[in-house]
Amino acid sequence: MQPDKRNHLIDLLRILAASWVVFFHLNQPIKPIDNWYRNFCKYGHLGVPVFFIISGYCILIALHHAKKPTEFAVRRFFRIFPPYWFSLVITAGIVLLLKVINHVNSVAVLPKNISGILATITLTTTPITDIKTINWVYWTLSYEVFFYLAVFACAFFKKQYFIIALTVVTLLSIVLPRFESGPLFFLNLWPLFSLGVALYQLLHQPAYKWFNIALLAFTAVDFYATHQSYIYIVLCLITGALIVINHFKPLKNNLLSRYGDVSYSLYLVHVPIGIYLLGHLKTTAIQTNVALNIVFDVAILIFLVFISGLMHRYIELPAIKYGKRFGK
């Protein structure tokens, strides 16, 4: 029997974070109600920082699997963009369908000109430019792409100079003002990504211990500089601690971790399908009853996971294979 090489904790964190974001968005558009479940859901946006920490950790794994920086870049391109483009088709299709039915576009802003279309296709909408996205969640993908570009640029440095280059980026994140848009916007959330990178380096590249410790220290300073909420910081610390613990005592395969692979597709389609298309089914009676609200949200999540599984199988996996082929 071959050893299990999957990181089941990462898979588990992915599906839990994605599900929390889904619950957050399913309850965001409706009237606020004070109960324990809605209070839990309102913090679902914190699934995003968990994603970014995981991304920082996993991107170093992907980088070390690539033989050269260009191979890394090609693989990342095929990992991100084909599923994203497919979700654009789904989103635009649902928006147009609802416009035909309701005779008004009340759910999303479709690009109105060539520059808007190009920005949408290339993920250069908000926060990079002032062009709005047609799906609430796409802004995080713009951050992800720029994180990848930063790592790609640093990857041309060898050995300890690579980690020094990443540390310089972290220092820039500390000393430069926060930009809401423009080419340096990604530095706003850089400490999340940097935390994942620093943890990977400490756990897997011990030869550069002091460089790695320096990166982690500057990341901590960067966290302080962002003035985030207490629960935000605690959740990030818990995520980092779990990654470290899992390195020494790996989590075994479990039911939830098996769905980690569909988390990206789930993240991409949950707004157009779960909210634009099915959100109107959540009546006032469902919204005001905790049990019914939970049952409704879980049912929508299960349906979305099913759709995401199909998308992962027929869109994501073939794209990943093409990335491996063209990246060589």
KEKE-3310 file (N, C-alpha, C; in steps of 0.2 Angstrom, whole numbers, plus 5000, padded with zeros to 4 digits):
npx = (5004:5003:5010:4999:4999:4992:4987:4977:4972:4973:4964:4953:4952:4950:4937:4929:4931:4926:4913:4909:4910:4900:4888:4889:4886:4874:4866:4868:4861:4848:4837:4844:4844:4844:4850:4859:4863:4863:4872:4883:4885:4887:4900:4906:4914:4927:4932:4939:4952:4957:4958:4968:4979:4981:4983:4996:5004:5002:5006:5020:5023:5018:5027:5040:5038:5038:5050:5056:5053:5044:5037:5030:5022:5014:5007:5000:4992:4983:4977:4969:4963:4954:4943:4938:4934:4924:4915:4912:4904:4893:4889:4886:4876:4866:4863:4858:4847:4839:4836:4828:4817:4813:4814:4823:4839:4844:4854:4868:4882:4885:4898:4900:4907:4921:4933:4929:4925:4937:4944:4936:4938:4952:4954:4956:4948:4939:4949:4959:4956:4943:4933:4919:4915:4906:4903:4902:4913:4924:4934:4944:4951:4958:4968:4974:4980:4989:4997:5003:5010:5020:5027:5031:5040:5050:5054:5065:5076:5089:5089:5093:5091:5079:5070:5074:5070:5056:5054:5058:5047:5037:5042:5040:5026:5024:5029:5024:5011:4993:4985:4970:4967:4975:4992:4999:4989:4988:4996:4989:4983:4994:5001:4993:4995:5009:5011:5007:5017:5029:5027:5028:5041:5048:5044:5048:5060:5072:5086:5087:5084:5085:5083:5070:5064:5065:5057:5044:5044:5043:5031:5022:5023:5018:5005:5000:5001:4990:4979:4968:4953:4950:4945:4948:4962:4964:4958:4967:4979:4975:4973:4986:4993:4986:4991:5005:5004:4998:5009:5018:5009:5000:4984:4971:4963:4947:4929:4924:4936:4938:4931:4938:4944:4934:4932:4937:4929:4916:4917:4917:4905:4895:4888:4882:4873:4868:4863:4860:4851:4844:4842:4830:4821:4822:4811:4802:4797:4807:4818:4816:4816:4826:4830:4824:4831:4844:4842:4838:4850:4859:4854:4855:4869:4873:4868:4876:4889:4888:4886:4898:4907:4905:4910:4923:4927:4926:4930:4940:4950:4954:4960:4970:4978:4982:4989:5000:5005:5009:5017:5029)
npy = (4994:5011:5026:5038:5053:5065:5081:5081:5089:5102:5100:5098:5111:5119:5115:5118:5132:5137:5133:5140:5153:5152:5150:5163:5172:5167:5172:5185:5194:5196:5202:5207:5197:5193:5179:5164:5157:5165:5175:5167:5165:5178:5180:5173:5178:5177:5166:5169:5174:5163:5155:5162:5160:5147:5146:5153:5144:5132:5136:5137:5123:5120:5127:5121:5109:5112:5113:5125:5143:5147:5136:5134:5146:5144:5132:5138:5147:5139:5133:5142:5151:5144:5137:5149:5156:5148:5149:5162:5161:5154:5163:5175:5169:5166:5178:5185:5176:5179:5192:5191:5185:5193:5205:5215:5219:5214:5209:5208:5217:5218:5219:5233:5238:5236:5237:5234:5220:5214:5217:5209:5196:5195:5196:5209:5218:5227:5224:5230:5239:5251:5245:5235:5219:5204:5195:5193:5187:5187:5197:5192:5183:5191:5196:5183:5180:5191:5188:5176:5181:5189:5179:5172:5181:5182:5169:5168:5171:5162:5149:5155:5168:5168:5168:5179:5189:5188:5192:5205:5210:5208:5218:5229:5229:5233:5246:5254:5264:5259:5253:5255:5251:5248:5243:5239:5235:5222:5221:5224:5213:5205:5199:5188:5179:5178:5173:5159:5156:5158:5148:5136:5137:5137:5124:5115:5119:5119:5123:5136:5143:5155:5165:5161:5163:5177:5181:5177:5184:5198:5196:5195:5208:5215:5210:5216:5229:5230:5232:5223:5214:5206:5193:5190:5190:5179:5168:5167:5164:5152:5144:5144:5137:5125:5120:5118:5109:5098:5095:5088:5078:5071:5074:5061:5053:5059:5061:5074:5080:5074:5082:5093:5096:5101:5114:5126:5127:5127:5139:5148:5146:5148:5160:5164:5153:5149:5161:5171:5164:5154:5161:5168:5159:5158:5161:5173:5166:5155:5162:5167:5157:5147:5133:5130:5138:5134:5121:5124:5131:5121:5112:5119:5120:5107:5104:5113:5108:5096:5101:5108:5097:5091:5101:5102:5090:5090:5102:5108:5098:5093:5105:5107:5096:5100:5111:5105:5098:5109:5116:5110)
npz = (5000:4995:5003:5010:5003:5003:5011:5023:5032:5026:5016:5023:5030:5019:5014:5025:5026:5014:5015:5026:5021:5011:5019:5025:5014:5010:5020:5020:5011:5017:5029:5044:5058:5075:5081:5087:5076:5065:5070:5070:5056:5051:5053:5043:5033:5037:5032:5021:5025:5030:5019:5012:5020:5019:5005:5004:5011:5003:4990:4990:4991:4978:4971:4974:4968:4954:4941:4936:4937:4927:4924:4935:4935:4923:4927:4938:4931:4923:4934:4940:4930:4919:4927:4932:4921:4916:4927:4925:4913:4919:4928:4920:4912:4921:4926:4914:4912:4923:4920:4909:4914:4925:4919:4923:4928:4943:4951:4947:4940:4924:4912:4902:4891:4880:4887:4900:4898:4895:4907:4916:4911:4913:4926:4931:4937:4951:4966:4958:4947:4944:4939:4941:4947:4942:4951:4968:4974:4967:4969:4978:4970:4962:4971:4974:4962:4961:4972:4968:4957:4964:4971:4960:4954:4964:4964:4955:4962:4970:4983:4999:4995:4989:5000:5006:4997:4998:5011:5009:5002:5012:5021:5013:5013:5026:5028:5017:5013:5014:5000:4992:4979:4963:4957:4969:4978:4983:4994:5005:5011:5012:5024:5027:5017:5018:5030:5028:5019:5027:5037:5030:5025:5038:5042:5032:5026:5034:5034:5031:5043:5051:5042:5039:5051:5053:5042:5047:5059:5054:5047:5058:5063:5052:5053:5065:5060:5052:5059:5063:5068:5084:5084:5071:5071:5080:5074:5063:5070:5075:5063:5058:5069:5068:5056:5059:5069:5062:5054:5061:5067:5057:5050:5048:5033:5031:5031:5028:5023:5011:5002:5000:4987:4980:4984:4978:4966:4972:4979:4968:4961:4971:4973:4961:4958:4971:4977:4967:4959:4967:4979:4981:4986:4999:5011:5022:5032:5033:5035:5048:5057:5066:5064:5052:5044:5045:5039:5026:5022:5023:5014:5002:5002:5000:4988:4980:4982:4975:4962:4961:4962:4950:4941:4946:4941:4927:4923:4931:4934:4920:4916:4925:4921:4908:4912:4918:4907:4897:4905:4906)
capx = (5000:5007:5008:4995:5003:4988:4987:4970:4970:4972:4958:4947:4951:4947:4930:4926:4931:4922:4906:4907:4909:4893:4883:4889:4883:4867:4862:4870:4857:4842:4836:4848:4840:4848:4850:4865:4865:4865:4878:4889:4885:4890:4908:4908:4919:4933:4934:4944:4959:4960:4960:4974:4985:4982:4986:5003:5007:5002:5010:5027:5023:5018:5034:5045:5036:5040:5057:5058:5048:5039:5033:5025:5017:5009:5002:4995:4987:4978:4973:4965:4958:4949:4937:4936:4931:4918:4911:4909:4899:4888:4886:4882:4870:4860:4861:4854:4841:4834:4834:4823:4811:4811:4814:4827:4845:4845:4859:4875:4884:4888:4903:4896:4911:4927:4938:4925:4925:4944:4946:4933:4942:4959:4954:4959:4942:4940:4951:4964:4954:4937:4928:4915:4915:4899:4902:4905:4919:4930:4940:4949:4955:4963:4973:4977:4984:4995:5001:5007:5015:5025:5031:5035:5046:5055:5057:5071:5082:5090:5090:5091:5089:5072:5066:5075:5066:5049:5054:5058:5040:5034:5044:5036:5019:5023:5031:5021:5003:4989:4982:4964:4967:4981:4996:5001:4983:4988:5000:4984:4982:5000:5003:4990:4999:5016:5011:5007:5024:5034:5026:5030:5048:5050:5043:5051:5067:5076:5093:5087:5080:5085:5079:5063:5061:5064:5050:5039:5044:5040:5024:5019:5023:5013:4998:4999:5000:4984:4974:4962:4949:4953:4943:4952:4969:4964:4957:4973:4984:4973:4975:4993:4994:4984:4996:5011:5003:4997:5015:5021:5004:4995:4977:4970:4958:4940:4923:4924:4942:4937:4928:4942:4946:4929:4931:4938:4923:4911:4918:4916:4898:4890:4884:4877:4868:4865:4860:4856:4846:4840:4841:4823:4817:4822:4806:4803:4796:4813:4823:4815:4816:4833:4830:4822:4836:4849:4840:4838:4857:4863:4852:4858:4876:4874:4867:4881:4894:4886:4887:4905:4910:4905:4914:4930:4929:4925:4933:4947:4955:4957:4964:4976:4982:4985:4994:5006:5008:5011:5022:5036)
capy = (5000:5017:5030:5044:5059:5071:5084:5081:5095:5107:5099:5100:5118:5122:5114:5121:5139:5138:5132:5146:5159:5151:5152:5170:5175:5165:5175:5192:5199:5196:5206:5205:5194:5191:5173:5161:5154:5171:5177:5163:5166:5184:5180:5168:5181:5176:5160:5171:5174:5156:5153:5165:5157:5140:5147:5154:5137:5127:5139:5135:5116:5120:5130:5116:5104:5115:5113:5132:5147:5147:5130:5136:5151:5140:5128:5142:5150:5134:5131:5148:5154:5140:5137:5155:5158:5144:5152:5168:5159:5152:5169:5179:5165:5166:5185:5186:5172:5182:5198:5189:5183:5198:5211:5220:5216:5217:5204:5209:5222:5215:5223:5237:5239:5231:5237:5230:5213:5212:5217:5204:5190:5195:5197:5215:5222:5229:5231:5233:5245:5253:5241:5231:5212:5202:5190:5196:5184:5187:5201:5188:5180:5196:5195:5177:5181:5195:5184:5171:5185:5191:5173:5170:5186:5180:5162:5169:5171:5155:5147:5159:5174:5168:5170:5186:5193:5187:5196:5212:5211:5209:5224:5234:5229:5236:5253:5257:5265:5254:5255:5251:5249:5249:5237:5237:5233:5215:5221:5225:5206:5201:5196:5182:5175:5178:5168:5153:5155:5157:5142:5131:5138:5134:5117:5111:5122:5121:5125:5143:5144:5162:5169:5160:5166:5184:5182:5176:5190:5203:5195:5197:5215:5217:5209:5222:5235:5230:5233:5218:5213:5201:5187:5189:5188:5173:5163:5166:5160:5145:5141:5143:5132:5118:5118:5116:5102:5093:5093:5083:5073:5072:5072:5055:5054:5059:5062:5081:5082:5072:5087:5099:5097:5105:5120:5131:5127:5129:5146:5151:5146:5148:5166:5164:5148:5149:5167:5174:5159:5151:5165:5170:5153:5158:5165:5176:5160:5151:5167:5169:5151:5145:5126:5130:5142:5129:5115:5127:5133:5115:5109:5123:5119:5100:5105:5117:5104:5092:5105:5109:5091:5090:5106:5100:5084:5091:5108:5109:5093:5094:5111:5106:5092:5104:5115:5101:5097:5115:5119:5107)
capz = (5000:4995:5009:5009:5002:5004:5017:5024:5036:5021:5012:5028:5031:5013:5013:5030:5025:5009:5017:5030:5016:5008:5024:5026:5008:5010:5025:5020:5008:5020:5035:5050:5064:5081:5084:5087:5069:5061:5072:5067:5049:5049:5053:5038:5028:5039:5029:5016:5027:5031:5012:5010:5024:5016:4999:5005:5012:4997:4984:4991:4989:4971:4968:4974:4963:4948:4940:4935:4938:4921:4924:4941:4932:4918:4931:4942:4926:4922:4940:4942:4925:4916:4931:4933:4915:4916:4932:4922:4909:4923:4931:4915:4910:4926:4926:4908:4913:4927:4917:4904:4918:4929:4915:4926:4931:4950:4955:4946:4935:4918:4909:4897:4885:4879:4893:4905:4896:4896:4914:4919:4908:4915:4934:4933:4940:4958:4968:4954:4944:4947:4935:4946:4946:4941:4956:4974:4977:4962:4971:4981:4965:4960:4977:4973:4956:4963:4977:4963:4953:4969:4972:4953:4953:4969:4963:4951:4966:4972:4989:5004:4992:4988:5006:5008:4993:5001:5017:5007:5000:5018:5024:5009:5016:5033:5028:5013:5014:5011:4994:4990:4972:4960:4957:4976:4982:4987:5000:5011:5014:5011:5029:5027:5012:5021:5036:5026:5016:5033:5040:5025:5026:5044:5043:5026:5024:5041:5032:5031:5049:5053:5037:5040:5058:5051:5038:5052:5063:5050:5046:5064:5063:5047:5056:5069:5057:5048:5064:5062:5074:5089:5081:5065:5073:5084:5069:5059:5074:5076:5057:5058:5074:5065:5051:5062:5073:5057:5051:5066:5068:5051:5051:5043:5029:5034:5026:5026:5019:5004:4998:4999:4980:4976:4987:4973:4962:4977:4980:4962:4959:4976:4973:4955:4959:4978:4979:4962:4956:4972:4985:4982:4989:5007:5013:5028:5037:5034:5038:5055:5060:5065:5062:5045:5041:5044:5035:5020:5020:5022:5008:4996:5002:4997:4980:4977:4982:4970:4956:4961:4961:4942:4939:4947:4937:4920:4921:4935:4933:4914:4916:4929:4917:4903:4915:4919:4900:4894:4909:4905)
cpx = (5004:5005:5004:4998:4999:4988:4980:4968:4969:4966:4952:4946:4948:4940:4926:4926:4927:4915:4904:4906:4902:4888:4883:4885:4876:4862:4863:4865:4850:4842:4840:4843:4845:4847:4857:4868:4867:4871:4884:4890:4888:4897:4911:4914:4926:4936:4939:4951:4962:4962:4967:4980:4986:4986:4994:5007:5008:5006:5017:5028:5023:5024:5039:5044:5038:5048:5060:5052:5042:5034:5028:5020:5012:5004:4997:4990:4982:4974:4968:4960:4953:4943:4934:4932:4924:4913:4908:4904:4892:4884:4882:4876:4864:4858:4856:4847:4836:4832:4828:4817:4809:4811:4818:4833:4846:4850:4866:4876:4888:4892:4899:4901:4917:4932:4935:4926:4932:4946:4942:4936:4948:4959:4957:4953:4944:4944:4957:4962:4947:4931:4925:4915:4907:4898:4905:4912:4925:4936:4945:4953:4960:4969:4977:4982:4990:5000:5006:5012:5021:5030:5035:5041:5051:5058:5063:5077:5083:5091:5088:5089:5082:5068:5068:5071:5058:5049:5054:5050:5036:5035:5040:5029:5018:5024:5027:5014:4999:4985:4976:4963:4974:4986:4999:4995:4984:4992:4995:4983:4988:5002:4999:4994:5006:5016:5011:5014:5029:5033:5029:5038:5051:5050:5047:5058:5071:5083:5093:5083:5080:5082:5072:5060:5060:5058:5044:5038:5041:5033:5020:5018:5018:5006:4996:4997:4993:4978:4967:4959:4952:4951:4947:4959:4969:4963:4963:4978:4982:4974:4982:4996:4992:4989:5002:5010:5002:5004:5018:5016:4999:4988:4975:4964:4951:4935:4923:4930:4942:4934:4932:4944:4940:4928:4932:4931:4917:4911:4916:4909:4893:4885:4880:4871:4864:4861:4856:4850:4841:4839:4834:4819:4817:4817:4807:4802:4803:4818:4822:4815:4823:4834:4829:4828:4842:4848:4841:4846:4861:4861:4855:4866:4877:4873:4873:4888:4894:4888:4895:4909:4910:4910:4921:4932:4930:4929:4940:4952:4958:4962:4970:4981:4985:4990:5001:5010:5012:5017:5029:5040)
cpy = (5006:5022:5036:5050:5066:5074:5085:5086:5101:5106:5100:5107:5122:5121:5118:5129:5141:5138:5138:5152:5158:5153:5160:5174:5173:5169:5183:5197:5200:5200:5203:5202:5191:5184:5170:5159:5160:5175:5173:5164:5173:5185:5175:5171:5180:5169:5162:5171:5167:5153:5156:5162:5150:5141:5149:5148:5133:5130:5137:5127:5116:5123:5125:5110:5106:5115:5120:5136:5148:5142:5131:5141:5148:5136:5132:5145:5145:5132:5136:5150:5150:5139:5144:5157:5154:5147:5158:5167:5158:5159:5173:5176:5166:5174:5187:5182:5176:5189:5197:5188:5189:5205:5217:5216:5218:5213:5206:5214:5219:5221:5227:5239:5235:5231:5233:5223:5211:5212:5211:5197:5189:5196:5204:5220:5224:5223:5233:5239:5246:5250:5235:5224:5210:5197:5193:5194:5185:5192:5197:5184:5184:5196:5189:5177:5185:5192:5179:5175:5187:5185:5171:5175:5184:5173:5163:5169:5164:5155:5152:5166:5174:5170:5177:5191:5193:5192:5203:5214:5212:5216:5230:5235:5233:5244:5257:5259:5260:5257:5251:5248:5250:5243:5235:5235:5227:5216:5222:5218:5202:5197:5189:5177:5173:5173:5161:5151:5154:5150:5136:5131:5135:5127:5112:5113:5124:5124:5133:5146:5152:5167:5168:5163:5174:5185:5182:5182:5196:5202:5196:5204:5218:5215:5214:5228:5236:5232:5229:5217:5207:5194:5185:5186:5181:5167:5162:5162:5153:5141:5139:5137:5125:5116:5115:5109:5097:5091:5087:5077:5074:5070:5066:5057:5054:5061:5069:5083:5079:5077:5093:5101:5102:5112:5126:5132:5130:5137:5150:5152:5147:5154:5166:5159:5148:5155:5170:5170:5157:5155:5167:5165:5154:5164:5168:5170:5156:5156:5168:5163:5148:5138:5126:5133:5137:5124:5118:5128:5126:5112:5112:5121:5112:5100:5108:5112:5099:5095:5106:5103:5090:5095:5105:5094:5086:5097:5109:5104:5093:5100:5110:5101:5096:5109:5111:5099:5103:5118:5116:5110)
cpz = (5000:5001:5006:5009:5003:5010:5018:5028:5031:5018:5017:5029:5025:5012:5019:5029:5019:5011:5022:5026:5013:5013:5025:5020:5008:5014:5024:5017:5012:5026:5041:5056:5069:5084:5083:5080:5065:5063:5070:5060:5047:5050:5047:5033:5031:5036:5024:5019:5028:5024:5010:5014:5021:5009:4999:5007:5006:4991:4984:4989:4981:4968:4968:4970:4956:4947:4938:4936:4933:4922:4930:4938:4928:4922:4935:4937:4925:4928:4941:4936:4922:4920:4932:4927:4914:4921:4929:4917:4913:4926:4926:4913:4915:4927:4920:4909:4917:4924:4912:4908:4922:4925:4918:4928:4938:4954:4953:4940:4929:4915:4903:4891:4885:4884:4899:4904:4897:4903:4917:4917:4912:4923:4936:4935:4947:4961:4964:4950:4947:4943:4940:4943:4945:4946:4962:4976:4973:4964:4974:4976:4962:4965:4975:4968:4958:4968:4973:4960:4958:4970:4966:4953:4958:4968:4958:4955:4969:4980:4994:5001:4991:4994:5008:5003:4995:5007:5015:5005:5007:5021:5020:5012:5022:5032:5023:5015:5011:5005:4993:4983:4969:4960:4964:4980:4986:4993:5007:5014:5013:5017:5030:5023:5015:5026:5034:5023:5022:5036:5036:5026:5032:5045:5038:5024:5030:5040:5033:5037:5051:5048:5038:5046:5056:5047:5043:5057:5060:5048:5052:5065:5058:5049:5060:5066:5053:5053:5063:5068:5078:5086:5075:5066:5076:5079:5065:5063:5074:5069:5056:5063:5071:5060:5054:5066:5068:5054:5055:5067:5063:5052:5046:5039:5032:5029:5024:5021:5012:4999:4997:4992:4977:4979:4982:4969:4966:4978:4974:4960:4964:4976:4967:4956:4966:4980:4973:4959:4961:4978:4986:4986:4997:5009:5020:5034:5038:5037:5046:5060:5060:5062:5054:5041:5040:5039:5027:5017:5019:5015:5001:4996:4998:4990:4977:4977:4977:4963:4955:4960:4953:4939:4940:4943:4930:4918:4924:4933:4926:4913:4919:4925:4911:4906:4916:4912:4897:4898:4909:4900)
residu = (MET:GLN:PRO:ASP:LYS:ARG:ASN:HIS:LEU:ILE:ASP:LEU:LEU:ARG:ILE:LEU:ALA:ALA:SER:TRP:VAL:VAL:PHE:PHE:HIS:LEU:ASN:GLN:PRO:ILE:LYS:PRO:ILE:ASP:ASN:TRP:TYR:ARG:ASN:PHE:CYS:LYS:TYR:GLY:HIS:LEU:GLY:VAL:PRO:VAL:PHE:PHE:ILE:ILE:SER:GLY:TYR:CYS:ILE:LEU:ILE:ALA:LEU:HIS:HIS:ALA:LYS:LYS:PRO:THR:GLU:PHE:ALA:VAL:ARG:ARG:PHE:PHE:ARG:ILE:PHE:PRO:PRO:TYR:TRP:PHE:SER:LEU:VAL:ILE:THR:ALA:GLY:ILE:VAL:LEU:LEU:LEU:LYS:VAL:ILE:ASN:HIS:VAL:ASN:SER:VAL:ALA:VAL:LEU:PRO:LYS:ASN:ILE:SER:GLY:ILE:LEU:ALA:THR:ILE:THR:LEU:THR:THR:THR:PRO:ILE:THR:ASP:ILE:LYS:THR:ILE:ASN:TRP:VAL:TYR:TRP:THR:LEU:SER:TYR:GLU:VAL:PHE:PHE:TYR:LEU:ALA:VAL:PHE:ALA:CYS:ALA:PHE:PHE:LYS:LYS:GLN:TYR:PHE:ILE:ILE:ALA:LEU:THR:VAL:VAL:THR:LEU:LEU:SER:ILE:VAL:LEU:PRO:ARG:PHE:GLU:SER:GLY:PRO:LEU:PHE:PHE:LEU:ASN:LEU:TRP:PRO:LEU:PHE:SER:LEU:GLY:VAL:ALA:LEU:TYR:GLN:LEU:LEU:HIS:GLN:PRO:ALA:TYR:LYS:TRP:PHE:ASN:ILE:ALA:LEU:LEU:ALA:PHE:THR:ALA:VAL:ASP:PHE:TYR:ALA:THR:HIS:GLN:SER:TYR:ILE:TYR:ILE:VAL:LEU:CYS:LEU:ILE:THR:GLY:ALA:LEU:ILE:VAL:ILE:ASN:HIS:PHE:LYS:PRO:LEU:LYS:ASN:ASN:LEU:LEU:SER:ARG:TYR:GLY:ASP:VAL:SER:TYR:SER:LEU:TYR:LEU:VAL:HIS:VAL:PRO:ILE:GLY:ILE:TYR:LEU:LEU:GLY:HIS:LEU:LYS:THR:THR:ALA:ILE:GLN:THR:ASN:VAL:ALA:LEU:ASN:ILE:VAL:PHE:ASP:VAL:ALA:ILE:LEU:ILE:PHE:LEU:VAL:PHE:ILE:SER:GLY:LEU:MET:HIS:ARG:TYR:ILE:GLU:LEU:PRO:ALA:ILE:LYS:TYR:GLY:LYS:ARG:PHE:GLY:LYS)
# end
